[in-house]
Amino acid sequence: MAKIRYLGHAAFEIKLTGLDGSEKTVLIDPWITNPLSPYHSVDEYLKTVEKIDYIIVTHDHGDHLGDTEKIAKATGAKVVAIYDLAVDLENKGLSVIGANVGGKLSIEDLFIVLTPAIHSAARGNPVGVVVSGKDARIYHAGDTGLFAEMAYIGELYKPDIAMLPIGGHFTMGVVEAVKAVELIKPKIAIPMHYNTFPPIRADPNEFKKNVEEKTTTKVVILEPGQEYYYP
């Protein structure tokens, strides 16, 4: 059984059974100190976790790269990022896996693929990511606008869960995110990247209503700090 814990904005802690049978803990876009987070500091958060195996960063904007450096140095977690960003983080003393959009990463214990995202970044291209273990296939879209090739992400990787931005201005809004669900066809959709700041105000219940009227996907709205178990 996979456990997904929402930490506010686009930050998630995921626990799932790895392909080798061991439990893996993965952080995605760990801006732990975001305004919606249940934690006021990284040190406070780290008291709640036994280990972190991987940190996946979708791009180098501060609200996604977040507290990566401090967490990685404290835990020894490997940081998965687009190659250009990974080189920069390696120069800061982190253990990294630099990759690019393409096929499965050369990692034995999890299935990880970096996917396209339409956004901006200073170091390398922004990405989304598919992370799979034995109990769940999860797609975190990162910061992105809508693009038609999301249908291929659904077709190729068949994510059980899709984490999608709905805040608009910098990413998809509710209308575009509903279409993304139609293209990807996940079993579960979790909205993210909304209500952190005034420009990205959005109503997750509107997203839920529209998705569940138009598709068979169930929308799970998580409050920061809340957990969801799948299946």
Secondary structure as the mmCIF struct_conf table of DSSP 4:
data_model
#
loop_
_struct_conf.conf_type_id
_struct_conf.id
_struct_conf.beg_label_comp_id
_struct_conf.beg_label_asym_id
_struct_conf.beg_label_seq_id
_struct_conf.end_label_comp_id
_struct_conf.end_label_asym_id
_struct_conf.end_label_seq_id
STRN STRN1 ALA A 2 TYR A 6
BEND BEND1 GLY A 8 GLY A 8
TURN_TY1_P TURN_TY1_P1 HIS A 9 ALA A 10
STRN STRN2 PHE A 12 THR A 17
TURN_TY1_P TURN_TY1_P2 LEU A 19 ASP A 20
BEND BEND2 GLY A 21 SER A 22
STRN STRN3 GLU A 23 ILE A 28
BEND BEND3 ASP A 29 ASP A 29
TURN_TY1_P TURN_TY1_P3 ILE A 32 THR A 33
BEND BEND4 ASN A 34 ASN A 34
TURN_TY1_P TURN_TY1_P4 PRO A 35 LEU A 36
BEND BEND5 PRO A 38 PRO A 38
BEND BEND6 HIS A 40 SER A 41
HELX_RH_AL_P HELX_RH_AL_P1 VAL A 42 LEU A 46
TURN_TY1_P TURN_TY1_P5 LYS A 47 THR A 48
BEND BEND7 GLU A 50 GLU A 50
STRN STRN4 TYR A 54 ILE A 56
BEND BEND8 THR A 58 THR A 58
BEND BEND9 ASP A 60 HIS A 61
HELX_RH_AL_P HELX_RH_AL_P2 GLY A 62 LEU A 65
TURN_TY1_P TURN_TY1_P6 GLY A 66 ASP A 67
HELX_RH_AL_P HELX_RH_AL_P3 THR A 68 THR A 75
HELX_LH_PP_P HELX_LH_PP_P1 ALA A 77 ALA A 77
STRN STRN5 LYS A 78 ILE A 82
HELX_RH_AL_P HELX_RH_AL_P4 TYR A 83 ASN A 91
TURN_TY1_P TURN_TY1_P7 LYS A 92 GLY A 93
STRN STRN6 VAL A 96 ALA A 99
BEND BEND10 VAL A 101 GLY A 103
BEND BEND11 SER A 106 SER A 106
BEND BEND12 GLU A 108 LEU A 110
STRN STRN7 PHE A 111 PRO A 116
BEND BEND13 HIS A 119 HIS A 119
BEND BEND14 ALA A 122 GLY A 124
STRN STRN8 VAL A 127 SER A 132
BEND BEND15 LYS A 134 ASP A 135
STRN STRN9 ARG A 137 HIS A 140
BEND BEND16 ASP A 143 ASP A 143
TURN_TY1_P TURN_TY1_P8 ALA A 148 GLU A 149
HELX_RH_AL_P HELX_RH_AL_P5 MET A 150 TYR A 157
BEND BEND17 ASP A 160 ASP A 160
STRN STRN10 ILE A 161 PRO A 165
TURN_TY1_P TURN_TY1_P9 HIS A 169 PHE A 170
BEND BEND18 THR A 171 THR A 171
HELX_RH_AL_P HELX_RH_AL_P6 VAL A 174 ILE A 184
BEND BEND19 LYS A 187 LYS A 187
STRN STRN11 ILE A 188 MET A 192
BEND BEND20 HIS A 193 HIS A 193
BEND BEND21 ASN A 195 PHE A 197
HELX_RH_3T_P HELX_RH_3T_P1 PRO A 198 ILE A 200
HELX_RH_AL_P HELX_RH_AL_P7 PRO A 204 LYS A 214
BEND BEND22 THR A 215 THR A 216
HELX_LH_PP_P HELX_LH_PP_P2 THR A 217 THR A 217
STRN STRN12 LYS A 218 VAL A 219
TURN_TY1_P TURN_TY1_P10 PRO A 224 GLY A 225
STRN STRN13 GLU A 227 TYR A 230
#
